[in-house]
Amino acid sequence: MFVSDPGERRSSVTPVEAFRFVREEVKHEYEVLGNRLTSYITSQSFLFASYAVSMSNPDGKWGPEFRLWFPLIVCSVGLLTSYRAQPGIRSAVLILNRLHEQQSRLHQDADVQALDPADEEWMTNVHRHSLQFSTATGAIFSVAWLLMIALATWVYWRTRFP
């Protein structure tokens, strides 16, 4: 059935039903964000382990070269995955922000307040603070990878030309 007026379709949904729907969408988006962060952080931890193993290569003949080039490759992959992971994380955070705004508007209704007596200002602050780590992970790992590039280069020059 075609509805010519979008407001006509919305009027059949009560604020409580809309609030429940938005709450389920929030749960879903937090799950999506959690999965993305878990995958991203897991990949970063494997790269960190590769970096650590490559830096401990004791071979006298090709160890210094290996300790320079392999860590630089690993760091490059780490930086690239940090760069590529951020749009997915940012989009989930953006969707969550919009859903929380919608949830705040719906929370104005007395029936919704009876269903969810939580303080809306407190909920907004909790939401804002809970997403700070998510939005900062790319920058945190990128800085770590840049520092590890500097470390690998320093170790190479230090062992190559004492």
N, C-alpha and C positions, 0 to 999 in steps of 0.2 A: 504494500500500500504506500502510495506517495503522499507525503505530508507537505503541503505548500508553505505552511508557516512553521519554522523550526520551534517557535515558542509554544505552539500547540502540542507538540510531542513532549516537550519538557514539563508541561504542566501536569502530566499524569504521574510523574515521579515525585514522591514526597522528599522533603529535605533529609529525613532519616535514611531512606533508601539510597539517596545520592551520597550521603555521608558514608554509609557502609560500603558502597561501591568505591568511593575514593580511598577509603581506608584499605580495602583489598588491593587496590592499585598501588598504594604506598608500600604495602608489604611485598608485593611482587617486584617493584622497582628496587627496594632494598635488597631483595634476593638477587636480582640481576647485578646490582652494584657489588654485592658481596662475592658473587661468582667471578666477576671481572677482576676484582682486586685479588682474589685468591689465585687466579691463574697468573696474573701479572707478577705478584710477589713470589710465587713458586718459581716462575721462570727466572726471576732475578736471583733467587737463592741458588739455583743451579749454576748460573753464570758466575756468581761470587765464588762458589766452590771450584769451578774451573779456573778462575783467576788465581785462587790461592794455591792450587796444585801446580799450575804453570809457573808461579813465582818461586816455588821451592825446588825447581829442577837443578840438581847439583852437578850435572855433567860439565866437565871442564872445557871440552872442545866446543860444543854447540849450545851449552846451557845459557850463556849470556845473550846470544841472539834469540834463542827460544824465549827467554824471560822478557825480552823486549817485544817481539812480534806477536806471540800468541796472546799475551795479556792485552795488547793493543786491539787485536781482533775481537777478543771477548768484550772489552770495554766498548768497542764500536757497536757490537750487537746489543749490549746492555743499553747504550744510549738510544739506539734505533728502536728497540722495543719500548723504551720509556716514552719516546716521542709518539710511536704508533698506538700505544695503549691509552694515551690521554683523551683523545676524542670520545671513545666509548665511556670512559669514566666521567668525563665532563657532561656528556649527554644524559647519563643516568642521574647525575646530580641536578642538572637543569630540570629534568622531568620531575624529580622529587621536590624541588623548590616550587614548581608550579602546582603540583598536587597538594603540597602543604598550604599554599595560598588558597586554593580552592577549599581545602578542608577548614581553614580558618573562617572563610566566608560562610560556609555551611554551619559552622559552630555557633553562629549568631542566633540560629533558630532555637527556641525553647525546648522543643522535643529532642533535638540533637544534644543540647546541653544536659538534658535529663538522662540521655543514653550514655554520654561521655562527660562526666563531671570534672575532668582534668582542666587545670588552668591553661588556657590557650597560649598566653604569653610564655609561660614556662615551657610548654611543648615546643613553641617556635625556637626558643633558646636552645633546648636540647637538640632539636633537629639541626640547627645551624652549627653547633659545636660538634655534633657527631659526624658531620661531613667534612670537617676541616682536614682530617687525616687523609681522607679519600682524595681530596683535591690537591693535597701536598705531596702525595707519594711520588709522582713523576719528577717533581723538582728535587725531592730528597735523594732519590736514586740517581738522578742525573748528576747532582753535585758529587755524590759518592763515586760515580764512574769517572768523572773528570779528575778527582783527586787520585784515583787509582791509576789513571793514565800518567799523571805527574809522578807517582811513586814508581811505576814501571820504568819510566824514562830515567828518573834519578838513579834507580838501582843499576840500570844498564850502564849509564855513564860512570857511575861510581866503581863498578867492577871492571869495566873495560879500560878505563883510564884512571887508575888509582892515584 
